[in-house]
Amino acid sequence: MVNYVMFLQLKLTLQKIKTIRTLILISAGISVVILLLGHVLSSCGVQHIVIINDLKSYESSFDPEFCDGLVERINLFNDKCEPKVEILDCG
């Protein structure tokens, strides 16, 4: 009887260890995916495409507030990335 109780305790302990190991692996996997997505989304290529699309949107709306925000993003982009994007004249 004592051996059976010890067996059950060992079995429960091993299940807890497997659960903790699984949670750690899942957390690590999610962290890696988030880091990769953050790196890709902040890359110059993606930012360039977004700015070009926003320039097309601005050309159809000519919204001055949108233009001001776009100019700020273009300045930040030009400071750290290539190719340089021409600054808009919002006037």
C-alpha positions, 0 to 999 in steps of 0.5 A: 500500500505504501508503494502505491501511495508513493507511486501516485505521489510521484505520478502527480509530481511528474505531471506538475513538472510536465505542465510547468515545462509545457507552460515555460515552452509556450511562454518562450515560443510566444515571446520569440514570436512577439520579438520577431513580429516587433522587429519585422514591423519596425523594419525600414522596408515595412515603414517605407511601404506604409509611408508610400501608402499614406502619401497616396491617401493624402493625395486624395484627401489633402487633410492638413492634420494628416499631412502634419503627422505624415511629415513627422513620420517621414522625418523619423524615417529619413533619420534612420532609414534609406531611401529618403522620402521627400518631405511634403509641403502641407501648406 
